[in-house]
Amino acid sequence: MTVSEGVGRTLSGIAGRGMFDALVIRVDVSDDESWNRVVGELRRPWGPSGEFPAKVRVVDAPAWSGTTSDEVLAAVDDDEYLSAVFLADQHTMRASARALLALTTIWEDEGDLDPAYYQELVELPEPREFRAAPAAVHGVHASLTLGNMGFAEFAAAASTEPDQVLRPV
């Protein structure tokens, strides 16, 4: 993984996350009302009939304000059980869907790929991000953790929506 140079911030609040806890980090602190709505949605039970309890690690700490995607990815890089991290960014706070930015933590470094064998991966890399409604976060995280679906499948599903936001099925 390649991250931006100079990532030296000490970012706290992510240690101790359970394997099935989705990780949601607030990186925009401009609108507390919107943030509280996002958190409220994240804490609701999920599943077809709401049969699963919400398992989410919500990080709302000043140190994360203004953090870039690359800085977040660098901070969570040591968590071997984390397939995606969800960011509450400026778009989340301003858009009506309050969609979080889903970032994959697993991606190939294209510099290590031999173009003779992996030309398709070099030319068409896997998507790195997509938008997800707060109600979709649990299903995405659980499916990625269990290996039921891949990040690219969720990104593709989001791309078919008129507003490019994945919602729970």
ChimeraX commands (.cxc) that place a marker at each C-alpha (Angstrom):
marker #1 position 0.00,0.00,0.00 radius 0.5
marker #1 position 1.26,3.44,-0.84 radius 0.5
marker #1 position 0.29,6.30,1.44 radius 0.5
marker #1 position 1.12,9.97,1.35 radius 0.5
marker #1 position 4.47,11.12,2.64 radius 0.5
marker #1 position 4.61,12.76,6.04 radius 0.5
marker #1 position 1.84,10.75,7.68 radius 0.5
marker #1 position 3.03,11.21,11.21 radius 0.5
marker #1 position -0.11,12.01,13.13 radius 0.5
marker #1 position -0.86,9.81,16.09 radius 0.5
marker #1 position -4.47,8.79,15.62 radius 0.5
marker #1 position -6.27,7.19,18.51 radius 0.5
marker #1 position -9.53,5.39,19.16 radius 0.5
marker #1 position -9.20,2.42,16.82 radius 0.5
marker #1 position -7.49,-0.07,19.14 radius 0.5
marker #1 position -9.64,-2.77,20.70 radius 0.5
marker #1 position -12.10,-3.11,17.83 radius 0.5
marker #1 position -13.82,-6.49,17.67 radius 0.5
marker #1 position -13.40,-8.45,14.45 radius 0.5
marker #1 position -17.08,-8.01,13.54 radius 0.5
marker #1 position -17.24,-4.35,14.57 radius 0.5
marker #1 position -17.44,-2.03,11.58 radius 0.5
marker #1 position -15.04,0.89,11.96 radius 0.5
marker #1 position -16.55,4.33,11.32 radius 0.5
marker #1 position -14.33,7.38,11.73 radius 0.5
marker #1 position -15.53,10.97,11.77 radius 0.5
marker #1 position -13.08,13.12,9.79 radius 0.5
marker #1 position -15.36,16.15,9.35 radius 0.5
marker #1 position -16.58,17.96,12.45 radius 0.5
marker #1 position -18.60,20.67,10.69 radius 0.5
marker #1 position -22.11,19.46,11.57 radius 0.5
marker #1 position -22.90,17.77,14.89 radius 0.5
marker #1 position -26.58,17.34,14.01 radius 0.5
marker #1 position -25.76,15.37,10.85 radius 0.5
marker #1 position -23.16,13.33,12.71 radius 0.5
marker #1 position -25.67,12.45,15.45 radius 0.5
marker #1 position -28.12,11.22,12.79 radius 0.5
marker #1 position -25.41,9.06,11.21 radius 0.5
marker #1 position -24.51,7.55,14.60 radius 0.5
marker #1 position -28.18,6.94,15.37 radius 0.5
marker #1 position -28.58,5.01,12.11 radius 0.5
marker #1 position -25.38,3.04,12.76 radius 0.5
marker #1 position -26.60,1.92,16.19 radius 0.5
marker #1 position -29.89,0.45,14.89 radius 0.5
marker #1 position -30.19,-3.34,14.56 radius 0.5
marker #1 position -29.74,-4.50,10.99 radius 0.5
marker #1 position -30.64,-7.40,8.70 radius 0.5
marker #1 position -33.81,-8.30,6.81 radius 0.5
marker #1 position -35.92,-8.12,9.98 radius 0.5
marker #1 position -33.53,-6.16,12.17 radius 0.5
marker #1 position -32.42,-9.40,13.81 radius 0.5
marker #1 position -28.72,-8.54,14.12 radius 0.5
marker #1 position -27.41,-6.16,16.77 radius 0.5
marker #1 position -25.35,-3.20,15.57 radius 0.5
marker #1 position -21.64,-3.98,15.91 radius 0.5
marker #1 position -19.80,-0.76,15.21 radius 0.5
marker #1 position -16.76,1.05,16.54 radius 0.5
marker #1 position -17.52,4.77,16.17 radius 0.5
marker #1 position -14.49,7.04,16.42 radius 0.5
marker #1 position -15.25,10.70,17.09 radius 0.5
marker #1 position -12.00,12.28,18.28 radius 0.5
marker #1 position -10.54,15.69,17.41 radius 0.5
marker #1 position -7.27,14.08,16.23 radius 0.5
marker #1 position -9.11,12.59,13.23 radius 0.5
marker #1 position -10.56,15.92,12.02 radius 0.5
marker #1 position -9.29,16.68,8.52 radius 0.5
marker #1 position -7.57,13.32,8.16 radius 0.5
marker #1 position -7.18,12.18,4.55 radius 0.5
marker #1 position -8.15,8.77,3.22 radius 0.5
marker #1 position -4.49,7.81,2.88 radius 0.5
marker #1 position -3.77,8.81,6.49 radius 0.5
marker #1 position -6.70,6.72,7.71 radius 0.5
marker #1 position -5.55,3.74,5.66 radius 0.5
marker #1 position -2.04,4.08,7.07 radius 0.5
marker #1 position -3.43,4.23,10.63 radius 0.5
marker #1 position -5.50,1.04,10.23 radius 0.5
marker #1 position -2.89,-0.86,8.22 radius 0.5
marker #1 position -1.93,-3.15,11.12 radius 0.5
marker #1 position -5.49,-4.45,11.64 radius 0.5
marker #1 position -5.36,-7.74,9.73 radius 0.5
marker #1 position -9.09,-8.39,10.26 radius 0.5
marker #1 position -10.27,-5.09,8.80 radius 0.5
marker #1 position -11.34,-5.19,5.15 radius 0.5
marker #1 position -12.94,-1.75,4.98 radius 0.5
marker #1 position -13.13,1.46,6.97 radius 0.5
marker #1 position -15.99,3.95,6.71 radius 0.5
marker #1 position -15.39,7.71,6.89 radius 0.5
marker #1 position -17.86,10.41,7.84 radius 0.5
marker #1 position -16.44,13.18,5.68 radius 0.5
marker #1 position -17.67,16.52,4.35 radius 0.5
marker #1 position -19.90,14.79,1.80 radius 0.5
marker #1 position -21.48,12.69,4.56 radius 0.5
marker #1 position -22.34,15.76,6.58 radius 0.5
marker #1 position -23.83,17.71,3.66 radius 0.5
marker #1 position -25.66,15.17,1.50 radius 0.5
marker #1 position -29.21,14.12,2.31 radius 0.5
marker #1 position -28.33,10.39,2.23 radius 0.5
marker #1 position -25.52,10.97,4.79 radius 0.5
marker #1 position -23.54,8.35,2.88 radius 0.5
marker #1 position -20.23,7.31,4.38 radius 0.5
marker #1 position -17.10,6.85,2.30 radius 0.5
marker #1 position -16.20,3.15,2.29 radius 0.5
marker #1 position -12.49,2.52,1.74 radius 0.5
marker #1 position -10.95,-0.87,1.13 radius 0.5
marker #1 position -7.95,-1.67,3.30 radius 0.5
marker #1 position -6.89,-4.49,0.98 radius 0.5
marker #1 position -5.43,-3.53,-2.35 radius 0.5
marker #1 position -2.58,-4.56,-4.54 radius 0.5
marker #1 position 0.44,-2.37,-5.03 radius 0.5
marker #1 position 0.51,-2.14,-8.82 radius 0.5
marker #1 position 4.28,-1.67,-8.74 radius 0.5
marker #1 position 4.65,-5.29,-7.62 radius 0.5
marker #1 position 2.52,-6.76,-10.42 radius 0.5
marker #1 position 4.20,-8.28,-13.47 radius 0.5
marker #1 position 2.37,-6.72,-16.45 radius 0.5
marker #1 position 2.96,-9.86,-18.52 radius 0.5
marker #1 position 0.70,-11.84,-16.18 radius 0.5
marker #1 position -1.52,-9.21,-14.58 radius 0.5
marker #1 position -2.20,-6.78,-17.44 radius 0.5
marker #1 position -5.91,-6.61,-16.64 radius 0.5
marker #1 position -5.23,-5.71,-13.00 radius 0.5
marker #1 position -2.71,-3.07,-14.03 radius 0.5
marker #1 position -5.09,-1.49,-16.56 radius 0.5
marker #1 position -8.30,-1.89,-14.54 radius 0.5
marker #1 position -7.44,-1.79,-10.84 radius 0.5
marker #1 position -10.02,-2.77,-8.25 radius 0.5
marker #1 position -12.11,0.13,-6.94 radius 0.5
marker #1 position -10.73,1.71,-3.80 radius 0.5
marker #1 position -13.89,3.41,-2.52 radius 0.5
marker #1 position -17.65,3.86,-2.78 radius 0.5
marker #1 position -20.43,5.55,-0.82 radius 0.5
marker #1 position -22.67,3.59,1.55 radius 0.5
marker #1 position -25.72,4.67,3.51 radius 0.5
marker #1 position -25.24,4.18,7.27 radius 0.5
marker #1 position -27.83,1.40,7.22 radius 0.5
marker #1 position -25.71,-0.54,4.70 radius 0.5
marker #1 position -22.46,-0.42,6.70 radius 0.5
marker #1 position -23.13,-3.52,8.82 radius 0.5
marker #1 position -24.02,-5.73,5.87 radius 0.5
marker #1 position -20.98,-4.59,3.89 radius 0.5
marker #1 position -18.62,-5.10,6.82 radius 0.5
marker #1 position -20.03,-8.52,7.76 radius 0.5
marker #1 position -19.93,-9.79,4.17 radius 0.5
marker #1 position -16.35,-8.59,3.66 radius 0.5
marker #1 position -15.23,-10.08,6.98 radius 0.5
marker #1 position -16.80,-13.45,6.16 radius 0.5
marker #1 position -15.63,-13.34,2.54 radius 0.5
marker #1 position -19.19,-13.64,1.19 radius 0.5
marker #1 position -18.64,-10.75,-1.20 radius 0.5
marker #1 position -15.73,-8.66,-2.36 radius 0.5
marker #1 position -15.27,-4.91,-2.10 radius 0.5
marker #1 position -15.49,-4.56,-5.89 radius 0.5
marker #1 position -18.95,-6.17,-5.88 radius 0.5
marker #1 position -20.24,-3.59,-3.41 radius 0.5
marker #1 position -18.61,-0.76,-5.36 radius 0.5
marker #1 position -20.24,-2.03,-8.54 radius 0.5
marker #1 position -23.65,-2.18,-6.84 radius 0.5
marker #1 position -23.23,1.40,-5.58 radius 0.5
marker #1 position -22.28,2.58,-9.07 radius 0.5
marker #1 position -25.61,1.38,-10.47 radius 0.5
marker #1 position -27.61,3.61,-8.11 radius 0.5
marker #1 position -28.69,7.04,-9.42 radius 0.5
marker #1 position -26.87,8.82,-6.57 radius 0.5
marker #1 position -24.00,6.26,-6.44 radius 0.5
marker #1 position -24.91,5.29,-2.83 radius 0.5
marker #1 position -25.17,1.68,-1.72 radius 0.5
marker #1 position -28.22,0.98,0.41 radius 0.5
marker #1 position -29.16,-2.21,2.28 radius 0.5
marker #1 position -31.01,-4.80,0.23 radius 0.5
marker link #1:1,2 radius 0.2
marker link #1:2,3 radius 0.2
marker link #1:3,4 radius 0.2
marker link #1:4,5 radius 0.2
marker link #1:5,6 radius 0.2
marker link #1:6,7 radius 0.2
marker link #1:7,8 radius 0.2
marker link #1:8,9 radius 0.2
marker link #1:9,10 radius 0.2
marker link #1:10,11 radius 0.2
marker link #1:11,12 radius 0.2
marker link #1:12,13 radius 0.2
marker link #1:13,14 radius 0.2
marker link #1:14,15 radius 0.2
marker link #1:15,16 radius 0.2
marker link #1:16,17 radius 0.2
marker link #1:17,18 radius 0.2
marker link #1:18,19 radius 0.2
marker link #1:19,20 radius 0.2
marker link #1:20,21 radius 0.2
marker link #1:21,22 radius 0.2
marker link #1:22,23 radius 0.2
marker link #1:23,24 radius 0.2
marker link #1:24,25 radius 0.2
marker link #1:25,26 radius 0.2
marker link #1:26,27 radius 0.2
marker link #1:27,28 radius 0.2
marker link #1:28,29 radius 0.2
marker link #1:29,30 radius 0.2
marker link #1:30,31 radius 0.2
marker link #1:31,32 radius 0.2
marker link #1:32,33 radius 0.2
marker link #1:33,34 radius 0.2
marker link #1:34,35 radius 0.2
marker link #1:35,36 radius 0.2
marker link #1:36,37 radius 0.2
marker link #1:37,38 radius 0.2
marker link #1:38,39 radius 0.2
marker link #1:39,40 radius 0.2
marker link #1:40,41 radius 0.2
marker link #1:41,42 radius 0.2
marker link #1:42,43 radius 0.2
marker link #1:43,44 radius 0.2
marker link #1:44,45 radius 0.2
marker link #1:45,46 radius 0.2
marker link #1:46,47 radius 0.2
marker link #1:47,48 radius 0.2
marker link #1:48,49 radius 0.2
marker link #1:49,50 radius 0.2
marker link #1:50,51 radius 0.2
marker link #1:51,52 radius 0.2
marker link #1:52,53 radius 0.2
marker link #1:53,54 radius 0.2
marker link #1:54,55 radius 0.2
marker link #1:55,56 radius 0.2
marker link #1:56,57 radius 0.2
marker link #1:57,58 radius 0.2
marker link #1:58,59 radius 0.2
marker link #1:59,60 radius 0.2
marker link #1:60,61 radius 0.2
marker link #1:61,62 radius 0.2
marker link #1:62,63 radius 0.2
marker link #1:63,64 radius 0.2
marker link #1:64,65 radius 0.2
marker link #1:65,66 radius 0.2
marker link #1:66,67 radius 0.2
marker link #1:67,68 radius 0.2
marker link #1:68,69 radius 0.2
marker link #1:69,70 radius 0.2
marker link #1:70,71 radius 0.2
marker link #1:71,72 radius 0.2
marker link #1:72,73 radius 0.2
marker link #1:73,74 radius 0.2
marker link #1:74,75 radius 0.2
marker link #1:75,76 radius 0.2
marker link #1:76,77 radius 0.2
marker link #1:77,78 radius 0.2
marker link #1:78,79 radius 0.2
marker link #1:79,80 radius 0.2
marker link #1:80,81 radius 0.2
marker link #1:81,82 radius 0.2
marker link #1:82,83 radius 0.2
marker link #1:83,84 radius 0.2
marker link #1:84,85 radius 0.2
marker link #1:85,86 radius 0.2
marker link #1:86,87 radius 0.2
marker link #1:87,88 radius 0.2
marker link #1:88,89 radius 0.2
marker link #1:89,90 radius 0.2
marker link #1:90,91 radius 0.2
marker link #1:91,92 radius 0.2
marker link #1:92,93 radius 0.2
marker link #1:93,94 radius 0.2
marker link #1:94,95 radius 0.2
marker link #1:95,96 radius 0.2
marker link #1:96,97 radius 0.2
marker link #1:97,98 radius 0.2
marker link #1:98,99 radius 0.2
marker link #1:99,100 radius 0.2
marker link #1:100,101 radius 0.2
marker link #1:101,102 radius 0.2
marker link #1:102,103 radius 0.2
marker link #1:103,104 radius 0.2
marker link #1:104,105 radius 0.2
marker link #1:105,106 radius 0.2
marker link #1:106,107 radius 0.2
marker link #1:107,108 radius 0.2
marker link #1:108,109 radius 0.2
marker link #1:109,110 radius 0.2
marker link #1:110,111 radius 0.2
marker link #1:111,112 radius 0.2
marker link #1:112,113 radius 0.2
marker link #1:113,114 radius 0.2
marker link #1:114,115 radius 0.2
marker link #1:115,116 radius 0.2
marker link #1:116,117 radius 0.2
marker link #1:117,118 radius 0.2
marker link #1:118,119 radius 0.2
marker link #1:119,120 radius 0.2
marker link #1:120,121 radius 0.2
marker link #1:121,122 radius 0.2
marker link #1:122,123 radius 0.2
marker link #1:123,124 radius 0.2
marker link #1:124,125 radius 0.2
marker link #1:125,126 radius 0.2
marker link #1:126,127 radius 0.2
marker link #1:127,128 radius 0.2
marker link #1:128,129 radius 0.2
marker link #1:129,130 radius 0.2
marker link #1:130,131 radius 0.2
marker link #1:131,132 radius 0.2
marker link #1:132,133 radius 0.2
marker link #1:133,134 radius 0.2
marker link #1:134,135 radius 0.2
marker link #1:135,136 radius 0.2
marker link #1:136,137 radius 0.2
marker link #1:137,138 radius 0.2
marker link #1:138,139 radius 0.2
marker link #1:139,140 radius 0.2
marker link #1:140,141 radius 0.2
marker link #1:141,142 radius 0.2
marker link #1:142,143 radius 0.2
marker link #1:143,144 radius 0.2
marker link #1:144,145 radius 0.2
marker link #1:145,146 radius 0.2
marker link #1:146,147 radius 0.2
marker link #1:147,148 radius 0.2
marker link #1:148,149 radius 0.2
marker link #1:149,150 radius 0.2
marker link #1:150,151 radius 0.2
marker link #1:151,152 radius 0.2
marker link #1:152,153 radius 0.2
marker link #1:153,154 radius 0.2
marker link #1:154,155 radius 0.2
marker link #1:155,156 radius 0.2
marker link #1:156,157 radius 0.2
marker link #1:157,158 radius 0.2
marker link #1:158,159 radius 0.2
marker link #1:159,160 radius 0.2
marker link #1:160,161 radius 0.2
marker link #1:161,162 radius 0.2
marker link #1:162,163 radius 0.2
marker link #1:163,164 radius 0.2
marker link #1:164,165 radius 0.2
marker link #1:165,166 radius 0.2
marker link #1:166,167 radius 0.2
marker link #1:167,168 radius 0.2
marker link #1:168,169 radius 0.2
view
